Amino acid sequence: MAQIIAGTSVTVVNLDELADEIVQAIKDGITVNVGDVSVDTTEIEDLLTQINNKIPSPIDLAGLENVLNNLNISITNLTQKLGIIGDTKIYGMTPLQIPAMINDYTISFTVIQNGYLTDVTYSLSAWNYEDNWDLLINDNKIFSNITTKEYGENKHFENYKQINKDDTINIIFHNNSGSNKVLWVDLGLLEIEDETT
């Protein structure tokens, strides 16, 4: 079942199932209950009936956007508003050998296609509470002084970070403990062909 998790932003989980839920909600009608206040929804129900009659089955978001725009309901970038369609890729970066010296060490990744950064996963061969790391996209610091953990960790973005081809993603490891270790980092990306939908 699709879930919409609402807060400051909206994230759609299982986007492929959202289309079925939209169609079902339109077919079932909408009940407005605000206590003792009654609201005439005749025009809304008529509009939803018109929309329902024009929605292709199975539904795709681009098709829904076109149908709504044809009904003079201005909706743009529906795909980006409800979810992002693209190819999920995980890039394992070359492990970084960190010597027993207090210093900063960097792993860099050059983005090969427009899209979004969705996850960062890291693990260390040896852990020390004094060590931490930063994540930068070009010069924009996304994570600052993230303390290392005893076990590998995944940082998932609830709001994906937009990245463009040729952007540089840097993981800067602050080896404050001065101990030697190996750092492994994987980047989760959602690569998109075209953002004009």
Summary of the structure (lengths in Angstrom):
residues: 197
radius of gyration: 23.0
end to end distance: 24.7
largest distance: 72.7
contacts: 485
relative contact order: 0.20
helix: 21%
strand: 40%
